[in-house]
Amino acid sequence: MYRKLNDFLTEWSQSADGTKAVLEALEDEKLDQSIEEGHNSLGWLGWHLVNSPVFFMSLVGVNLDSPYDPDEIPVKANEILEAYEDISKRVIKKAKEQLSDEALVNETGDFGGPAPKGSILRMLVSHQIHHRGQMTVLLRQAGLKVPGVMGPTKEDQQ
């Protein structure tokens, strides 16, 4: 749980940089890569990472004013990356404008019951890391380079 807004902003920025590295590894013709048919694809996961901050930030009372339709997954990898870069900046801007250290300890309703806003923001970062990890597996399955987000990958060590 975050108790200081700056702690959230710092960790969000670091996590977003890692997510951008994963999104930069995407290629248009591989966006449909999934673990098996009927499961989430690289394109779906990338687009989900664009749109999920809108949901989490709304839980803490912040409207990101997103122009992105969660149901219209782009077919171009660079469009997913550009949208993510935009939404990531919106998270920072709106959090600075609408949240404070004091606000982070205030409880608000979420999908599991009341929780401090700082806890919901932590769930946002954890959620992003979770899906980013799924994407790294799919990148390798698709034959794409896996970026070293939390340390070097096998490819980085060769």
LOVEXNU-262737 format. One record per atom (N, C-alpha, C, CB): residue in three letters; x negated, y negated, z negated. Coordinates in steps of 0.2 Angstrom, whole numbers, plus 2048, in hexadecimal, padded with zeros to 3 digits. Glycine has a CB too. Layout:
# LOVEXNU-262737
AlaXYZ/...
END
This chain:
# LOVEXNU-262737
Met7FC806800/Met800800800/Met7FC7FA800/Met8058007FA/Tyr7FD7F5804/Tyr7FA7EF804/Tyr7FD7EA7FF/Tyr7FA7EC80B/Arg7F87E77FB/Arg7FB7E27F7/Arg7F87DB7F9/Arg7F87E37F0/Lys7F47DB7FE/Lys7F17D4800/Lys7F27D4808/Lys7EA7D37FF/Leu7F57CF80A/Leu7F77CF811/Leu7F07CF816/Leu7FA7C8813/Asn7EB7CC813/Asn7E57CD817/Asn7E27D4818/Asn7DF7C9814/Asp7E47D8813/Asp7E27DF813/Asp7E57E3819/Asp7E37E380C/Phe7EC7E1819/Phe7F07E481F/Phe7ED7E2825/Phe7F77E281E/Leu7EC7DB826/Leu7EA7D882C/Leu7E37DB82F/Leu7EA7D082C/Thr7DF7DC82A/Thr7D87DF82B/Thr7D97E682E/Thr7D47DE825/Glu7DD7EA82A/Glu7DD7F182C/Glu7E17F2832/Glu7E17F5826/Trp7E67EE833/Trp7EA7EE83A/Trp7E67EC840/Trp7F07E9839/Ser7E27E783F/Ser7DD7E5844/Ser7D87EB846/Ser7D97DF843/Gln7D57EE841/Gln7D17F4842/Gln7D47F9845/Gln7CD7F683B/Ser7DA7FB843/Ser7DE801846/Ser7E07FF84D/Ser7E4802841/Ala7E27F984E/Ala7E47F7855/Ala7DF7F885A/Ala7E77F0855/Asp7D97F6857/Asp7D37F785C/Asp7D27FE85E/Asp7CC7F4859/Gly7D3803859/Gly7D280A85B/Gly7D880C85F/Gly7D280E854/Thr7DE80985E/Thr7E380B863/Thr7E280986A/Thr7EA809860/Lys7DF80286A/Lys7DE800871/Lys7D9804874/Lys7DB7F8870/Ala7D4807871/Ala7CF80B874/Ala7D2811877/Ala7C980D86F/Val7D7814873/Val7DA81A876/Val7DE81887C/Val7DE81D870/Leu7E281387B/Leu7E6811881/Leu7E280F887/Leu7EA80B87F/Glu7DC80C886/Glu7D780B88C/Glu7D581188F/Glu7D1807889/Ala7D581788C/Ala7D381D88F/Ala7D9820894/Ala7D182288A/Leu7DF81D893/Leu7E4820897/Leu7E381F89F/Leu7EB81D895/Glu7E68238A3/Glu7E68238AA/Glu7ED8248AC/Glu7E18278AD/Asp7EF8208B1/Asp7F68218B4/Asp7F88288B5/Asp7F781D8BA/Glu7F482C8B8/Glu7F68328BB/Glu7F68378B5/Glu7F28358C0/Lys7F48358AF/Lys7F483A8A9/Lys7F98388A4/Lys7ED83A8A6/Leu7FD8338A5/Leu8028318A0/Leu80783689E/Leu80582A8A2/Asp80883B8A2/Asp80D8408A1/Asp80A84689D/Asp8108428A7/Gln80484589B/Gln80084B898/Gln80484C891/Gln7F984A897/Ser80685288F/Ser808854889/Ser80685A887/Ser810854889/Ile80685C880/Ile80486287E/Ile807868881/Ile805863876/Glu80D867883/Glu81186C887/Glu818869889/Glu813873883/Glu81B86B88E/Glu821868891/Glu82686788B/Glu82486C896/Gly82986188C/Gly82E85F887/Gly82B85B881/Gly832865885/His82585B880/His82285787A/His82085087C/His81C85B878/Asn81E84C878/Asn81C845879/Asn81684587E/Asn81B841873/Ser816841883/Ser811840887/Ser80C83A885/Ser81383F88E/Leu80683A889/Leu802834887/Leu80682D888/Leu7FC83588C/Gly80982D88E/Gly80D82788F/Gly81282588A/Gly810827896/Trp81682A888/Trp81B829883/Trp81882787C/Trp81F82F882/Leu81282A87A/Leu80F829874/Leu80C821874/Leu80982E873/Gly80982087A/Gly80681987B/Gly80C81487A/Gly803818881/Trp81181587D/Trp81781087D/Trp81A810876/Trp81C812883/His81A816873/His81D81686C/His819811868/His81D81D86A/Leu812811869/Leu80E80D865/Leu80F806866/Leu80680F866/Val81180486C/Val8137FD86E/Val8197FB86A/Val8147FD875/Asn81E800869/Asn8257FE867/Asn8267FF85F/Asn82A80286B/Ser82280485C/Ser823806855/Ser821800851/Ser81F80C854/Pro81C7FB852/Pro81C7F684D/Pro8227F184D/Pro8167F2850/Val8267F1852/Val82C7ED852/Val8307F084C/Val8307ED859/Phe8317F684C/Phe8357FA847/Phe8327F8840/Phe836801848/Phe82C7FA83F/Phe8297F9838/Phe8297F2836/Phe8227FC838/Met8287EE83A/Met8277E6838/Met82E7E4836/Met8247E283E/Ser8337E783A/Ser83A7E5838/Ser83C7E7831/Ser83F7E883D/Leu8397ED82F/Leu83B7EF828/Leu8387EA823/Leu8387F6827/Val8337E6825/Val8317E2820/Val8337DB821/Val8297E2820/Gly8387DA826/Gly83B7D4827/Gly8387CF82C/Gly83B7D0821/Val8337D2830/Val8307CF835/Val8327D183C/Val8287D0835/Asn8357CC840/Asn8377CD847/Asn8317CC84C/Asn83D7C9849/Leu82F7D1850/Leu8297D0854/Leu82C7CD85B/Leu8267D6856/Asp8327CC85C/Asp8357C9863/Asp8317CD868/Asp8337C2863/Ser8327D4868/Ser82F7D886E/Ser8337D8874/Ser82E7DF86B/Pro82F7D787A/Pro8327D7880/Pro8327DE883/Pro82F7D2885/Tyr8307E387F/Tyr82F7EA882/Tyr8357EF880/Tyr8287ED87F/Asp8377F2885/Asp83D7F7885/Asp83A7FD883/Asp8417F788B/Pro83C80087D/Pro83980787B/Pro83B80C880/Pro83B808874/Asp84080B884/Asp842811888/Asp84081088F/Asp84A811889/Glu83C80B891/Glu83980A897/Glu83180B897/Glu83B80389A/Ile82F811897/Ile828812897/Ile82581189D/Ile82781A895/Pro82080C89D/Pro81C80B8A3/Pro8198118A7/Pro8178058A2/Val8188108AD/Val8148168B1/Val80D8148B2/Val8188178B7/Lys80B80E8B0/Lys80480B8B0/Lys80180B8A9/Lys8048048B4/Ala7FB80E8A9/Ala7F880E8A2/Ala7F68078A0/Ala7F28128A3/Asn7F48038A5/Asn7F27FC8A3/Asn7F87F88A0/Asn7EF7F88A8/Glu7FE7F98A2/Glu8047F689F/Glu8057F8898/Glu80A7F78A3/Ile8047FE896/Ile80480088F/Ile7FF7FD88B/Ile80480888F/Leu7F97FD88D/Leu7F37F988A/Leu7F57F2889/Leu7ED7FA88E/Glu7F77EE88E/Glu7F87E788E/Glu7FE7E6889/Glu7FA7E4895/Ala8037EA889/Ala8097E9884/Ala8077EA87D/Ala80F7EE886/Tyr8027EF87C/Tyr8007F1875/Tyr7FC7EB873/Tyr7FC7F7875/Glu7F77E8877/Glu7F37E3875/Glu7F87DD873/Glu7EE7E087B/Asp7FD7DC877/Asp8027D6875/Asp8057D786E/Asp8077D587B/Ile8087DD86E/Ile80C7DF867/Ile8077DF861/Ile80F7E6868/Ser8017E1862/Ser7FC7E185D/Ser7FB7DA85A/Ser7F67E485F/Lys7FA7D585F/Lys7F97CE85E/Lys7FF7CB85A/Lys7F77CA864/Arg8057CD85C/Arg80C7CB859/Arg80C7CD852/Arg8127CE85D/Val80A7D3851/Val80A7D684A/Val8067D1845/Val8077DD849/Ile8007CF848/Ile7FC7CB844/Ile7FF7C4843/Ile7F57CA847/Lys8017C1848/Lys8047BA848/Lys80A7BA844/Lys8057B884F/Lys80E7BE845/Lys8157BE841/Lys8137C083A/Lys81A7C3844/Ala80F7C5838/Ala80D7C6831/Ala80A7C082E/Ala8087CC831/Lys8067BD831/Lys8037B782E/Lys8087B182D/Lys7FE7B4832/Glu80D7B1831/Glu8127AC831/Glu8187AD82B/Glu8167AB837/Gln8197B482B/Gln81F7B6827/Gln81E7BA821/Gln8247B982C/Leu8187BC820/Leu8177C081A/Leu8117BD815/Leu8147C781C/Ser8117BF80F/Ser80C7BC80A/Ser80A7C2806/Ser80F7B6806/Asp8057C0802/Asp8037C57FD/Asp8097C77F8/Asp7FD7C37F8/Glu80D7C27F6/Glu8137C37F2/Glu8187C77F5/Glu8167BC7EF/Ala8197C67FB/Ala81E7CA7FF/Ala81D7D17FF/Ala81F7C7806/Leu8167D37FF/Leu8147DA800/Leu8177DF7FB/Leu80D7DB801/Val8177DC7F5/Val8197E07EF/Val8217E07EE/Val8167DD7E9/Asn8247DC7F2/Asn82C7DC7F2/Asn82F7E27F5/Asn82F7D67F5/Glu8337E57F2/Glu8367EB7F5/Glu83C7E97FA/Glu83A7F07F0/Thr83C7ED7FF/Thr8417ED804/Thr8437F4806/Thr83E7E980B/Gly8497F480A/Gly84C7FA80C/Gly8487FD812/Gly8537FA80E/Asp847803812/Asp844806818/Asp84780D819/Asp83C808817/Phe84581181E/Phe849817820/Phe84981C81B/Phe846819827/Gly84481C816/Gly844821810/Gly84781E80A/Gly83D823810/Gly849818809/Gly84B815803/Gly84780F802/Gly84A81A7FD/Pro84880B7FC/Pro8448057FB/Pro83D8067FA/Pro8478027F4/Ala8398027FD/Ala8318027FC/Ala82F7FB7FC/Ala82E807802/Pro8297FA7F9/Pro8257F47FA/Pro8237F2801/Pro81F7F37F5/Lys8247EC803/Lys8227EB80A/Lys81B7ED80C/Lys8237E380C/Gly8167EC807/Gly8107EE808/Gly80F7F680A/Gly80B7EC802/Ser8137F9807/Ser814801808/Ser81680280F/Ser818804803/Ile81B7FE811/Ile81E7FF818/Ile8187FD81D/Ile8247FB819/Leu8157F881C/Leu80F7F6821/Leu80A7FC821/Leu80C7EF81E/Arg8087FF81B/Arg80480481B/Arg80680A820/Arg802807814/Met80D80B81F/Met810811824/Met80F80F82B/Met817811822/Leu80F80882D/Leu80E806834/Leu807808836/Leu80F7FF834/Val802807832/Val7FB808834/Val7FA810834/Val7F680582F/Ser7FD81482F/Ser7FC81B82F/Ser80081E835/Ser7FF81E829/His80681B837/His80A81E83D/His80681D843/His81081A83D/Gln802817844/Gln7FE81684A/Gln7F881B84A/Gln7FC80F84A/Ile7F581C845/Ile7EF820844/Ile7F2828846/Ile7EC82083D/His7F782A843/His7FA830845/His7FB83184C/His801831841/His7FE82D850/His80082E857/His7F982D85B/His805829859/Arg7F5828859/Arg7EF82885C/Arg7EB82E85C/Arg7EA822859/Gly7EB832857/Gly7E8838856/Gly7EB83D85B/Gly7E883B84F/Gln7F183D85C/Gln7F5842860/Gln7F2840867/Gln7FC841860/Met7F283A869/Met7EF837870/Met7E883A871/Met7F0830870/Thr7E483A86C/Thr7DD83C86E/Thr7DD843870/Thr7D983B867/Val7E184886D/Val7E284F86F/Val7E484F876/Val7E685386A/Leu7E984B878/Leu7EC84B87E/Leu7E7848884/Leu7F284787F/Leu7E3843882/Leu7DE841886/Leu7D9846888/Leu7DA83B883/Arg7D784A883/Arg7D2850884/Arg7D5855889/Arg7CF85387E/Gln7DB857887/Gln7DF85B88C/Gln7E0859893/Gln7E685D889/Ala7E0852894/Ala7E185089A/Ala7DA84F89E/Ala7E584989A/Gly7D585089A/Gly7CE84F89E/Gly7CC84889D/Gly7CF8528A5/Leu7CF844899/Leu7CD83D899/Leu7C883C893/Leu7D3839898/Lys7C4837893/Lys7BF83688E/Lys7C3834887/Lys7BA831890/Val7C1837882/Val7C383587B/Val7BF830878/Val7C483C877/Pro7C282A877/Pro7BD825873/Pro7BC82786C/Pro7C181E874/Gly7B682586A/Gly7B4826863/Gly7B882085F/Gly7AD825862/Val7BD82285C/Val7C181D858/Val7BF81C851/Val7C981E858/Met7BE82284D/Met7BC822846/Met7B5825846/Met7C1826842/Gly7B282584B/Gly7AB82884B/Gly7AA82B852/Gly7AA82E846/Pro7A482D853/Pro7A383085A/Pro7A683685C/Pro79B83185B/Thr7A8837862/Thr7AB83D864/Thr7A6842867/Thr7B183C86A/Lys7A8848869/Lys7A384D86C/Lys79F84A872/Lys7A685386D/Glu7A3846876/Glu7A084387C/Glu79B83E87A/Glu7A6840880/Asp79C83A875/Asp798835873/Asp791838870/Asp79B83186D/Gln79183E86E/Gln78B84186B/Gln787844870/Gln78D845866/Gln789845876/Gln78584887B/Gln78084487F/Gln78A84C880/
END
